[in-house]
Amino acid sequence: MTEEAVVFIDDEEIKVSELSDQQKYLHSQLLDLRNKEASLKFQLDQVAASMSVFQSAFVEASKEVAEEVLDEEEETKEVN
C-alpha cells in the first residue's frame, strides 16, 4: 500500500491530491527546485575537490620550475 503525498501548510497536513491545480503546480516547482539544489550542491562538491587537486598540481609544478631556474642561475654564476 502506497502512502499518499502530503504537504504541511502552517502545521496543517494537506494531501497533495486535495490541492488546487495552481497549488499542485507550485508544489511541483518547489520539488523540482529542491532536487536541482541538491544536484548542484553535489556537483559543487566535485568541482571543489577537483580544484584542490589542480591547485596542488599547479603549486608543485611551479616549485619545480622555480628550482630549475635557480639551478640554471647557480650554474651561470659558477661559469662566470
C-alpha positions as CSV (number, residue, x, y, z in Angstrom):
1,M,0.0,0.0,0.0
2,T,1.4,3.4,-1.0
3,E,1.1,6.4,1.3
4,E,-0.4,9.5,-0.4
5,A,1.9,12.5,-0.6
6,V,1.2,15.3,1.8
7,V,2.3,18.9,2.4
8,F,2.4,20.9,5.5
9,I,1.0,24.4,5.4
10,D,1.1,26.3,8.7
11,D,1.4,23.0,10.6
12,E,-1.7,21.6,8.8
13,E,-1.2,18.4,6.9
14,I,-2.9,18.5,3.4
15,K,-3.0,15.7,0.9
16,V,-1.4,16.7,-2.5
17,S,-4.5,15.3,-4.2
18,E,-6.6,17.9,-2.4
19,L,-4.6,20.9,-3.6
20,S,-5.8,23.2,-6.3
21,D,-4.2,23.0,-9.7
22,Q,-2.2,26.1,-9.0
23,Q,-1.0,24.7,-5.7
24,K,-0.1,21.4,-7.4
25,Y,1.9,23.3,-10.0
26,L,3.7,25.4,-7.4
27,H,4.4,22.3,-5.3
28,S,5.9,20.5,-8.3
29,Q,8.1,23.6,-9.0
30,L,9.3,23.5,-5.4
31,L,10.1,19.8,-5.5
32,D,12.0,20.3,-8.8
33,L,13.9,23.2,-7.4
34,R,14.9,21.2,-4.3
35,N,16.2,18.4,-6.5
36,K,18.1,20.8,-8.6
37,E,19.6,22.4,-5.5
38,A,20.7,19.0,-4.2
39,S,22.2,18.2,-7.6
40,L,24.1,21.5,-7.8
41,K,25.5,21.0,-4.3
42,F,26.7,17.6,-5.3
43,Q,28.3,19.0,-8.4
44,L,29.9,21.8,-6.4
45,D,31.5,19.3,-4.1
46,Q,33.0,17.6,-7.1
47,V,34.2,20.9,-8.5
48,A,35.8,21.9,-5.2
49,A,37.6,18.6,-4.9
50,S,38.9,18.8,-8.5
51,M,40.0,22.4,-7.9
52,S,42.0,21.3,-4.9
53,V,43.8,18.6,-6.9
54,F,44.6,21.0,-9.8
55,Q,45.7,23.7,-7.4
56,S,48.1,21.3,-5.6
57,A,49.4,20.2,-9.0
58,F,49.9,23.8,-10.1
59,V,51.8,24.7,-6.9
60,E,54.0,21.6,-7.3
61,A,54.7,22.4,-11.0
62,S,55.6,26.0,-10.0
63,K,58.0,24.8,-7.4
64,E,59.7,22.5,-10.0
65,V,60.1,25.4,-12.5
66,A,61.4,27.7,-9.7
67,E,64.0,25.1,-8.7
68,E,65.1,24.7,-12.4
69,V,65.5,28.5,-12.7
70,L,67.6,28.6,-9.5
71,D,69.7,25.7,-10.7
72,E,70.4,27.5,-14.0
73,E,71.3,30.7,-12.2
74,E,73.8,28.9,-10.0
75,E,75.4,27.2,-13.0
76,T,75.7,30.6,-14.7
77,K,77.4,32.1,-11.6
78,E,79.8,29.2,-11.4
79,V,80.8,29.6,-15.1
80,N,81.5,33.4,-14.6
